[in-house]
Amino acid sequence: EPLYDACKSKLAGKKVALFGSYGWGDGEWMRNWVARMEESGAQVYGGEDAICMNEPDSEAEAKLEALGKELAAL
């Protein structure tokens, strides 16, 4: 949270990708994180796609690889 608070005023117009894993719930934190970044003016790539429960499985790895390729093409 302190890192986000320090950066949020500089996010407008920035291209960002969010990724992470979780151990409980349904990943709501990622939806909230995407919304907060977009509210700060950031252009979020991948949206909620780069998320997995616990460690990445083959589906999550494929989504992360696709996100990396999308970012590299920018």
C-alpha positions as CSV (number, residue, x, y, z in Angstrom):
1,E,0.0,0.0,0.0
2,P,2.8,2.5,0.8
3,L,4.4,1.9,-2.6
4,Y,1.0,2.4,-4.4
5,D,0.4,5.6,-2.4
6,A,3.8,6.9,-3.4
7,C,3.3,6.1,-7.1
8,K,-0.4,6.7,-7.8
9,S,0.0,10.4,-8.7
10,K,2.4,9.4,-11.4
11,L,0.4,6.6,-13.0
12,A,-1.7,8.6,-15.4
13,G,-0.9,7.5,-19.0
14,K,1.5,4.7,-17.9
15,K,1.2,1.2,-19.2
16,V,1.2,-1.4,-16.5
17,A,0.8,-5.1,-16.1
18,L,-0.4,-6.6,-12.8
19,F,0.2,-10.2,-11.8
20,G,0.0,-12.2,-8.6
21,S,-1.1,-15.3,-6.8
22,Y,-3.4,-15.8,-3.8
23,G,-4.1,-18.6,-1.4
24,W,-7.7,-17.9,-0.4
25,G,-10.9,-16.3,-1.8
26,D,-11.6,-15.7,-5.4
27,G,-9.0,-13.2,-6.4
28,E,-11.1,-10.1,-5.6
29,W,-8.0,-8.3,-4.6
30,M,-6.9,-8.4,-8.3
31,R,-10.1,-6.9,-9.5
32,N,-9.8,-4.2,-6.9
33,W,-6.1,-3.6,-7.9
34,V,-7.0,-3.3,-11.6
35,A,-9.8,-0.8,-10.7
36,R,-7.5,1.3,-8.5
37,M,-4.8,1.4,-11.2
38,E,-7.3,2.4,-13.9
39,E,-8.8,5.1,-11.6
40,S,-5.3,6.5,-11.2
41,G,-5.1,6.8,-15.0
42,A,-2.9,3.8,-15.8
43,Q,-3.5,1.6,-18.9
44,V,-3.7,-1.9,-17.5
45,Y,-2.6,-4.8,-19.7
46,G,-3.9,-8.3,-19.0
47,G,-6.5,-7.1,-16.5
48,E,-7.4,-9.9,-14.3
49,D,-5.8,-12.6,-16.5
50,A,-2.4,-12.7,-14.8
51,I,-3.6,-14.3,-11.6
52,C,-3.6,-17.7,-10.1
53,M,-4.4,-19.5,-6.9
54,N,-1.2,-20.7,-5.2
55,E,1.5,-21.5,-7.7
56,P,1.0,-21.0,-11.5
57,D,-0.4,-24.0,-13.4
58,S,0.0,-24.4,-17.2
59,E,-3.0,-22.2,-17.9
60,A,-1.6,-19.4,-15.7
61,E,1.8,-19.8,-17.3
62,A,0.3,-19.5,-20.8
63,K,-1.5,-16.3,-19.8
64,L,1.6,-14.8,-18.3
65,E,3.6,-15.7,-21.5
66,A,0.9,-14.1,-23.6
67,L,1.0,-11.0,-21.5
68,G,4.8,-10.8,-21.8
69,K,4.5,-11.0,-25.6
70,E,1.9,-8.3,-25.6
71,L,4.1,-6.0,-23.5
72,A,7.1,-6.7,-25.6
73,A,5.2,-5.7,-28.8
74,L,4.4,-2.3,-27.4
